[in-house]
Amino acid sequence: MNDQVLIDKINEGLKDKVVSITNPAPRRLFLKVTADNLLTVVGWLKHELGITHLSTISGLDLGQSFELLYHFANNCCALTLRTEIPREQPVLPSICEIIPGAILYERELQDMFGITVQNIPDGRPLLLPDDWPAGNYPLRKDWQYERPPEVIPGGKS
């Protein structure tokens, strides 16, 4: 299936659910969707195009909002699904019911960006230590690292 046939199929099947589609390189597609349509679009991609491999989810802190990039791949193309959520209410639905392997990436979004992923099967912290201070999200632009005091074993503190 060539790129234009794929784009036409997506436009026909998803109609107003996709904000934009770009094709920056052969076999490479970017779809922009609203967070409200995320589950519908992911379900359609899986059932209609057979796109089931989620490589990762990337997050970007844009200042006033967060952009989430869901990187999918199969034998027809590499497809990135982009969605944006407001910083003051960073809530996103979990896609784990459709793509079970998304759980690790969604837990990472919660830890590193403070994004609430609704209906995630297991919302425990994944990367940060158990005693990590609440409200500190290392991949947010406004996060400040505070180096702990250095302790030299057997030396002066």
Secondary structure by P-SEA (a helix, b strand, c coil): ccaaaaaaaaaaaccccccccccccccbbbbbbcccaaaaaaaaaaaacccccccbbbbbccccbbbbbbbbbccccbbbbbbbbbcccbbbbbcccccccaaaaaaaaaacccccccccccccccccccccccccccccccbbbbbcccccccccc
